[in-house]
């Protein structure tokens, strides 16, 4: 995944609704005609873990930068995700 797309997905994730699952916090974010799954949990950097589009599900992966991860975790905390 190119960095420009990953940056847009992590930016959009700042306003996404995260839900707690047995695998951690997840949100779906729409960017450029695709719906990306963003994960944020545990002791690792937030990441993009796949996308769905017109062709179905695809593997797409990118880690957030430390700055993007910190901003995302602040947004999640402000959201009060349970």
Backbone as a chain_set.jsonl record, in Angstrom:
{"seq": "XXXXXXXXXXXXXXXXXXXXXXXXXXXXXXXXXXXXXXXXXXXXXXXXXXXXXXXXXXXXXXXXXXXXXXXXXXXXXXXXXX", "coords": {"N": [[0.856, -1.167, 0.0], [0.547, 2.218, -0.815], [2.137, 5.081, 0.7], [0.712, 7.507, 0.714], [-2.008, 6.755, 0.472], [-2.267, 5.201, 2.81], [-1.824, 7.215, 4.721], [-4.121, 8.785, 4.313], [-6.113, 6.977, 5.094], [-5.508, 6.565, 7.837], [-5.886, 9.162, 8.721], [-8.638, 9.495, 8.241], [-9.523, 7.608, 10.037], [-9.355, 8.865, 12.454], [-11.777, 9.988, 13.059], [-13.455, 7.89, 13.063], [-15.682, 5.327, 14.309], [-14.687, 3.225, 16.736], [-14.818, -0.169, 17.658], [-14.789, -2.521, 20.253], [-13.528, -5.731, 20.012], [-13.014, -9.302, 20.285], [-10.539, -9.417, 19.23], [-9.378, -6.992, 19.602], [-9.443, -3.383, 19.168], [-11.415, -2.21, 16.505], [-12.154, -0.537, 13.432], [-14.046, 0.552, 10.608], [-13.175, 2.21, 7.684], [-13.853, 4.398, 5.063], [-12.251, 5.128, 2.08], [-11.422, 6.443, -1.005], [-13.125, 4.72, -2.509], [-12.816, 2.249, -1.354], [-13.287, 0.16, 1.534], [-11.592, 0.174, 4.419], [-10.128, -1.832, 6.99], [-9.232, -0.901, 10.153], [-7.041, -1.483, 12.778], [-6.453, -1.144, 16.244], [-4.791, -1.84, 18.947], [-3.505, -3.452, 21.895], [0.058, -3.702, 22.393], [1.155, -2.82, 20.017], [1.751, -0.857, 17.01], [-0.973, 0.926, 15.565], [-2.754, -0.384, 12.748], [-3.517, -0.931, 9.257], [-5.531, -3.424, 8.128], [-6.397, -4.923, 5.73], [-8.831, -4.56, 3.045], [-11.973, -3.836, 1.486], [-13.624, -3.832, -1.589], [-14.864, -3.161, -4.883], [-13.99, -5.498, -6.098], [-14.133, -7.368, -4.135], [-12.799, -8.787, -1.075], [-9.516, -7.794, -0.162], [-6.021, -8.235, 0.475], [-4.413, -5.836, 2.285], [-2.003, -3.982, 3.843], [-0.653, -1.849, 6.308], [1.391, -0.218, 8.641], [0.745, 2.258, 11.123], [2.45, 5.382, 11.531], [4.499, 6.254, 14.368], [3.54, 8.768, 15.254], [1.006, 8.951, 14.003], [-0.206, 6.77, 15.234], [-0.243, 7.59, 17.94], [-1.933, 9.849, 17.762], [-4.275, 8.607, 16.888], [-4.874, 6.916, 19.046], [-5.359, 8.834, 21.012], [-7.688, 9.971, 19.947], [-9.411, 7.772, 20.059], [-9.515, 7.355, 22.819], [-10.756, 9.728, 23.593], [-13.201, 9.29, 22.483], [-14.233, 7.418, 24.132], [-14.368, 4.624, 23.884], [-15.566, 1.428, 24.617]], "CA": [[0.0, 0.0, 0.0], [1.379, 3.407, -0.869], [2.085, 5.889, 1.915], [-0.335, 8.52, 0.594], [-3.278, 6.101, 0.799], [-2.24, 4.856, 4.232], [-2.009, 8.465, 5.469], [-5.536, 9.163, 4.214], [-6.903, 6.039, 5.893], [-5.294, 6.859, 9.249], [-6.533, 10.449, 8.987], [-10.082, 9.236, 8.322], [-9.774, 6.8, 11.232], [-9.429, 9.745, 13.623], [-13.187, 10.284, 13.345], [-14.214, 6.635, 12.942], [-16.162, 4.697, 15.534], [-13.992, 1.971, 17.012], [-15.557, -1.14, 18.459], [-13.935, -3.521, 20.883], [-13.836, -7.12, 19.675], [-12.08, -10.216, 20.933], [-9.233, -9.211, 18.588], [-8.922, -5.63, 19.86], [-10.282, -2.308, 18.645], [-11.515, -2.203, 15.045], [-13.059, 0.412, 12.783], [-14.058, 0.512, 9.149], [-12.958, 3.55, 7.169], [-13.989, 4.457, 3.602], [-11.343, 6.038, 1.391], [-11.159, 6.136, -2.404], [-13.919, 3.621, -3.038], [-12.549, 1.034, -0.597], [-13.527, 0.193, 2.97], [-10.413, -0.371, 5.077], [-10.226, -2.216, 8.39], [-8.137, -0.347, 10.95], [-6.924, -2.115, 14.091], [-5.648, -0.423, 17.234], [-4.894, -2.552, 20.207], [-2.298, -4.056, 22.426], [1.289, -2.93, 22.439], [1.709, -2.613, 18.677], [1.231, 0.304, 16.301], [-2.211, 0.736, 14.822], [-2.457, -0.827, 11.387], [-4.572, -1.215, 8.295], [-5.47, -4.869, 7.947], [-7.306, -5.381, 4.689], [-9.805, -3.649, 2.47], [-13.035, -4.411, 0.676], [-14.03, -2.943, -2.664], [-15.682, -3.746, -5.943], [-13.5, -6.831, -6.422], [-14.213, -8.216, -2.955], [-11.801, -8.551, -0.039], [-8.129, -7.814, -0.609], [-5.015, -8.022, 1.497], [-3.759, -4.53, 2.255], [-1.479, -3.813, 5.186], [0.281, -0.756, 6.573], [1.462, 0.241, 10.027], [0.727, 3.697, 11.357], [3.683, 5.931, 12.086], [4.282, 6.502, 15.801], [2.724, 9.967, 15.413], [-0.37, 8.594, 13.636], [-0.692, 5.874, 16.274], [-0.536, 8.388, 19.133], [-3.126, 10.66, 17.474], [-5.413, 7.7, 16.819], [-5.194, 6.464, 20.403], [-5.997, 9.974, 21.697], [-9.054, 10.088, 19.422], [-10.18, 6.645, 20.594], [-9.725, 7.629, 24.247], [-11.753, 10.81, 23.695], [-14.452, 8.69, 22.079], [-14.734, 6.611, 25.238], [-14.65, 3.269, 23.411], [-15.626, 0.444, 25.696]], "C": [[0.9, 1.227, 0.0], [1.136, 4.295, 0.357], [0.982, 6.932, 1.879], [-1.702, 7.941, 0.965], [-3.345, 5.759, 2.281], [-2.461, 6.101, 5.088], [-3.47, 8.9, 5.46], [-6.422, 8.26, 5.072], [-6.735, 6.35, 7.38], [-5.9, 8.205, 9.634], [-8.044, 10.268, 9.133], [-10.428, 8.459, 9.586], [-9.882, 7.65, 12.495], [-10.863, 10.066, 14.009], [-14.068, 9.04, 13.244], [-14.668, 6.153, 14.311], [-15.478, 3.351, 15.689], [-14.837, 1.11, 17.926], [-14.571, -2.162, 19.028], [-14.433, -4.907, 20.492], [-12.877, -8.01, 20.455], [-10.675, -10.099, 20.347], [-8.683, -7.806, 18.821], [-9.904, -4.617, 19.3], [-10.229, -2.287, 17.123], [-12.464, -1.101, 14.585], [-12.983, 0.181, 11.285], [-14.043, 1.942, 8.65], [-13.055, 3.518, 5.649], [-13.086, 5.537, 3.031], [-11.188, 5.561, -0.046], [-11.905, 4.944, -2.962], [-13.68, 2.286, -2.356], [-12.953, 1.242, 0.86], [-12.375, -0.55, 3.626], [-10.742, -0.761, 6.512], [-8.992, -1.694, 9.11], [-8.192, -0.991, 12.322], [-6.061, -1.243, 14.989], [-5.801, -1.151, 18.561], [-3.563, -3.085, 20.656], [-1.104, -3.116, 22.399], [1.923, -2.691, 21.084], [1.113, -1.357, 18.058], [-0.094, -0.045, 15.63], [-1.854, 0.338, 13.392], [-3.726, -0.927, 10.556], [-4.439, -2.696, 7.984], [-6.551, -5.317, 6.973], [-8.247, -4.295, 4.195], [-10.805, -4.426, 1.633], [-13.425, -3.378, -0.367], [-14.839, -3.702, -3.689], [-15.257, -5.164, -6.294], [-13.572, -7.8, -5.259], [-13.149, -7.84, -1.941], [-10.406, -8.668, -0.625], [-7.208, -7.664, 0.59], [-4.405, -6.639, 1.271], [-3.282, -4.283, 3.673], [-0.544, -2.62, 5.229], [0.233, -0.431, 8.052], [1.338, 1.758, 10.056], [2.126, 4.127, 11.78], [3.454, 6.107, 13.586], [3.402, 7.728, 16.057], [1.257, 9.694, 15.084], [-0.99, 7.706, 14.704], [-1.09, 6.667, 17.518], [-1.798, 9.225, 18.932], [-4.378, 9.786, 17.46], [-5.825, 7.234, 18.214], [-5.809, 7.592, 21.238], [-7.445, 10.116, 21.249], [-9.933, 8.97, 19.972], [-10.493, 6.885, 22.061], [-10.794, 8.714, 24.443], [-13.142, 10.294, 23.337], [-15.074, 7.865, 23.195], [-15.106, 5.208, 24.824], [-14.588, 2.281, 24.567], [-15.27, -0.923, 25.175]], "O": [[1.895, 1.276, 0.724], [0.066, 4.258, 0.965], [0.373, 7.217, 2.911], [-2.466, 8.574, 1.694], [-4.361, 5.998, 2.933], [-3.2, 6.053, 6.07], [-3.996, 9.335, 6.484], [-7.37, 8.729, 5.7], [-7.725, 6.393, 8.111], [-6.377, 8.369, 10.756], [-8.654, 10.825, 10.045], [-11.511, 8.634, 10.144], [-10.441, 7.203, 13.497], [-11.137, 10.384, 15.166], [-15.293, 9.135, 13.331], [-14.103, 6.531, 15.337], [-15.666, 2.448, 14.874], [-15.486, 1.602, 18.849], [-13.643, -2.598, 18.347], [-15.618, -5.213, 20.627], [-12.028, -7.519, 21.198], [-9.723, -10.633, 20.916], [-7.626, -7.465, 18.291], [-11.05, -4.946, 18.995], [-9.155, -2.337, 16.523], [-13.442, -0.778, 15.258], [-11.986, -0.319, 10.764], [-14.8, 2.786, 9.128], [-12.403, 2.692, 5.009], [-13.141, 6.699, 3.435], [-10.857, 4.399, -0.281], [-11.373, 4.224, -3.807], [-14.283, 1.285, -2.741], [-12.959, 2.369, 1.355], [-12.198, -1.75, 3.419], [-11.54, -0.097, 7.173], [-7.86, -1.998, 8.735], [-9.246, -1.044, 12.955], [-5.062, -0.674, 14.547], [-6.845, -1.068, 19.207], [-2.61, -3.157, 19.88], [-1.252, -1.894, 22.385], [3.114, -2.388, 21.007], [0.092, -0.852, 18.524], [-0.301, -1.174, 15.186], [-0.783, 0.682, 12.89], [-4.84, -0.998, 11.076], [-3.362, -3.168, 7.619], [-7.5, -6.005, 7.352], [-8.431, -3.261, 4.837], [-10.523, -5.519, 1.141], [-13.543, -2.191, -0.064], [-15.422, -4.748, -3.4], [-16.083, -5.957, -6.746], [-13.12, -8.939, -5.376], [-12.653, -6.713, -1.94], [-10.14, -9.522, -1.471], [-7.567, -7.047, 1.592], [-3.939, -6.33, 0.174], [-4.073, -4.364, 4.613], [0.253, -2.402, 4.316], [-0.843, -0.376, 8.647], [1.77, 2.449, 9.134], [2.892, 3.331, 12.323], [2.305, 6.107, 14.027], [2.598, 7.72, 16.989], [0.365, 10.15, 15.799], [-2.162, 7.864, 15.045], [-2.158, 6.438, 18.084], [-2.639, 9.304, 19.827], [-5.424, 10.19, 17.968], [-7.017, 7.17, 18.517], [-6.678, 7.342, 22.074], [-8.331, 10.353, 22.07], [-11.091, 9.211, 20.315], [-11.617, 6.645, 22.502], [-11.627, 8.624, 25.346], [-14.145, 10.806, 23.833], [-16.284, 7.637, 23.211], [-16.065, 4.645, 25.353], [-13.668, 2.309, 25.384], [-15.264, -1.891, 25.936]]}, "num_chains": 1, "name": "protein.A"}
